[in-house]
Amino acid sequence: PDNPCEECISSVSQTGWSPDDTNTCDDDSVCTTGDRCEGGHCVGDEVKCQDDNNPCTDSICDPKLGCQQVNNNNECDDGNPCTVGDRCDGGSCKGGGPKTCDDGDPCTDDQCDPNTVDGCVYTGHSRNYNTVDGKQVPIECDLDICTRNDRCSLGKCVPGTDKLACDDGNPCTDDICDPKSGCRVEFNPKGCDDKNACTTGDFCQNGRCLPGPTLKDCNDNNPCTVDSCDPKNGACINDDTKTPTGTPCQVLDENNSYEPDVCAVKGECKSPGTGLKKRCLETEQLSCEDNNPCTVNVCDSVEGCKIELVADNTPCDDKDDCTDPDVCKSGVCQGTPKTAACNDNNPCTIDSCEKDQGGNCSHTPIVSATCNPVLLLVGPARGSMVDGAAKTVNNSGSVVGGFDPKSRIDSTNNTITWTGVVSSNAVPRSSLTLKINGVKTSFNLSTGAFTYVQDAKQGMNLMIVEVEDTLKNPDGTSNPNRVTKVVRSFYYSKTYYVPQISNLAAGMVNHGMQLFLAENPIWTTDFRQIFESVVGAIDFNALIPSPAATQSVLWCDYKVYIKNVTYTGVEMILDTKPGFLFITLKIKGFKANYNTSSGSFCPDFSGQVRATEIVVTTNVTITVNSAGNVTATLEGTQVAINGFSIDDNNWLADLIIGLFQGTIKNLLENELRKTMGQQIPKLLGDAFSQLTFNQSFPIAPFFGTGSPIIVTLSTKPSGFDFTSFGGTFKLKATGATAQIISNHKEGSIGRSNCLGVTESFDLSTVSSYPLRVALHDDVFNQLLYSVWTGGLLRGKPDLGANIPAELSDLTVDVDFQLPPIISGCQTGVREMQIGDIKVNASFKFAGQQVSLLIYASMKVTANLAVVVENGQQKLSIQLSVPSACTSNPTGATCTSWLDSHIFFEIASINQELVGARSEFEKLLREKVLLEFIKGFGGSALGGFPIPEIDLSTLGSGVNKKLKLDVKSLLYQKGYNILSGNLAP
């Protein structure tokens, strides 16, 4: 025979070859060894191919060619420590992106040397500059703002000898340079020059040079001249051209009397030429009143009008409410300015007298770093991720600002304790008001110390601290520029993930993605076709032993052989039940040949076994272990053979076969039950293991131009739930990329059940659509975390054409100190939260150069939308900004929205512009940050492909993808749910 494992055994069959397991054979496959006959088939033991130790090849065995090394695209290490994200390509390991080396020391040249173990090499240099983006940038290495022209010597910092120019040109301020904060000023009480030569005794008050109390006397006692002092040189000016000729004047003569003369040319007071003297007793009385409180006016009956000076220092009234006291000096009423009387002895107010308010004193508060309230806040530093479970704050590996996380974090009650101190150079502490997150908070009036216990929530937490004093403007209003405000934000959770492209399993979120397939039509069509194909490929001939059964009839011991099993078709019905999958398998038109073999004097016979239908029913339970391996277990398997018959034309055979017909039927039932138990679980387990999503996709830079990053979404099975409505496939999931920002801090934030009890989520009940995909916030946040660590959230944003004209030469550098996150724990509504966006802004305002350091945080409702790009459905984040912020960004509606969603602190501003801080804050928030947020989201942080189920991976020959035609977007218990129908 052609089959070396068959022989002619007449006792078994006289018409065909019979199995003979005693023969030797060769199965013509170099992938087996120890070939031998079993059940009429040549079988061998599998050859184990030796691994070539190349991570980029898989060892397989080809039946003709033998062991082969087949290329793969696995992650690998190219042996170059200067590359990250290495991956196999063409059988060799190809390096990924370049590794970033930065030790934070400006006195070292940071580079990656592939000949070292770790790659990064930091070599000390001797320069006074570093090259950034092709430009030489002066080195600042001694952490002292007050020095200039620092340089490096063999990797060590040499502080510069030049000092920061803090001189503001104001003699009334002492200019001080603080190594940490830079220039600051303090008022002094020194004498000064107000640049008016007509004043003497000028003095400093509250940073301003005020005129002295004494004015130069330029009175020439000539009523026909206008007397003044030139402030430039102090020279007296007696102008005789300002009084019109003929203006009445009176000049005392040698007899201390005067006549009604008039001004002539050159300022002379002369008689008009009549020589007439008015007598006091004549009909027309001469008026002698000169309206001077420092003279006594009389009319002599003989001499006419006469004037007498009152004694010096006689009180008088100069009609100026802002002078006091007023006294006569040489016939002139002179007042003393109220400068001293209005002095409130507060160096942080500008004291003045208001003539139009009856001479009342006013004290205008000074806006400056020295005079504004002082606030020291100790707690999580900017850009902190607080791990409530671990009781630690990881901030670049160190505790900042004296914040001791072990004693400040209560993981049981989820609280963080802040401390701080308030003080003021302008008012006593009792006149300060401290508000924390809008609530008035008490502090120690003696020391200014305060303690605040904050209830931390999952996600971004804000700490907005404001200190204000009681000093008011003269009109009773407060100056917002005198409020000291600090805005801090930090992330809090008890769960963090560290997704790694080199170790995807490390960042897996359990049940991070879920897929629900309704019973109809998916299970009754697509999955049914798949599993029918899988079962139909089973070789039942190979499963039936040889002999199939033995039976003693009278003195004969019969061996029954069954071969040539055929059937007309397989039908499988899948029915999801609570907790398991119920399978009904129908094998139609079953037929097989049989023959017997016995000893001497016993007749042998053959025939055919038939069954109209074999029905197998079983319950399938699907479980997954922690490694993601799927196991299918059959329970309660039943086999029923309907329409069973044995055909034979031999009357003796009919007689004998009838004696063990039940044995053959039981044999077939047992073998089918055994086959189901051995073959079906493995086939189902392998098939369900392939229902995963593993794909990589690019995300373009958010700021400017540059290369996109590649983000990998990887999943593994984590659980299966079956109900009467369908089946839910639960997957571990993670998203990762090659990191450019190495300081990932705690990692990607986890929802951590909103710091409460375990949340229950059932995807089978959220909608009526047959296909549903749920992506958990924790996975979504890993994708956003990848955008952050991939370096896409730092650079110069395009703010569009809506920037106000008054901000010329505007440049903005943005650096996210924390990754964007999605959370619904605080409001129940999906929000995008971003903490501590660092913004350096530079522009010209009214011709003056302005430099600002800003920290902004935001909480904005985030909606999901489905967009189609190049024929592919993608998930996009849409930030919900009210339309009023487009039509009227300065209006009340938009302002109210900004107040509750965008939190803003100007951390640094030009010293001379501190008094305009609130105006700049309003301008930048409405015109710059709002435009930035409008452009944030959408395609900028979206473009995540919606997963498709590739059924061809199940190995069933079904070349089809299950695509979701999205009809509904929901958000429940931290899951972003997409529901819809099967796309055509």
Secondary structure, 3 states (H helix, E strand, C coil): CCCCCEECCCCCCCCCCEECCCCCCCCCCCCEEEEEEECCEEEEEECCCCCCCCCCEEEEEECCCEEEEEECCCECCCCCCCEECCEEECCEEECCEECCCCCCCCCEEEEECCCCCCCEEEEECCCCEEEECCEEEECCCCCCCCEECCEEECCEEECCCEECCCCCCCCCEEEEEECCCEEEEEECCCECCCCCCCEECCEEECCEEECCCEECCCCCCCCCCEEEECCCCCCEEEECCCCCCCCEECCCCCCCECCCEEECHHHCEECCCCCCCCCCCCCCCCCCCCCCCCEEEEEECCCEEEEEECCCCCECCCCCCCEEEEEEECCEEEEEECCCCCCCCCCCEEEEEEHHHCCEEEEEECCCCCCCCEEEEECCCCCEEEECCCCEEEECCECCCCCCHHHHEECCCCEEEEEEEEECCCCCHHHEEEEECCEEECCCCCCCEEEEEEECCCEEEEEEEEEEECCCCCCCCCCHHHCEEEEEEEEEECCEECCCCCCHHHHCEEEEEEEEEEHHHHHHHHHHHHHHHHHHCCCHHHHCCCCCEEEEECCEEEEEEEEEEECCEEEEEEEEECCEEEEEEEEEEEEEEEEEECCCCCCCCEEEEEEEEEEEEEEEEEEECCCCCEEEEEEEEEEEEECCEEECCCHHHHHHHCCCHHHHHHHHHHHHHHHHHHHHHHHHHHHHHCCCCCEEEEECCCCCCCCCEEEEEEEEEEEEEEECCEEEEEEEEEEECCCCCCCCCCCEECCHHHHCCCCCCCHHHCCCCCEEEEEEHHHHHHHHHHHHHCCCCEECCCCCCCCCCCEEEEEEEEEECCCCEEECCCCCCCEEEEEEEEEEEEEEECCEEEEEEEEEEEEEEEEEEEEEECCEEEEEEEECCCCHHHHCCCCHHHHHHHHHHEEEEEEEECHHHHHHHHHHHHHHHHHHHHHHHHCCCECCCCCEECCCEEHHHHCCCCCCEECEEEEEEEEECCEEEEEEEECC
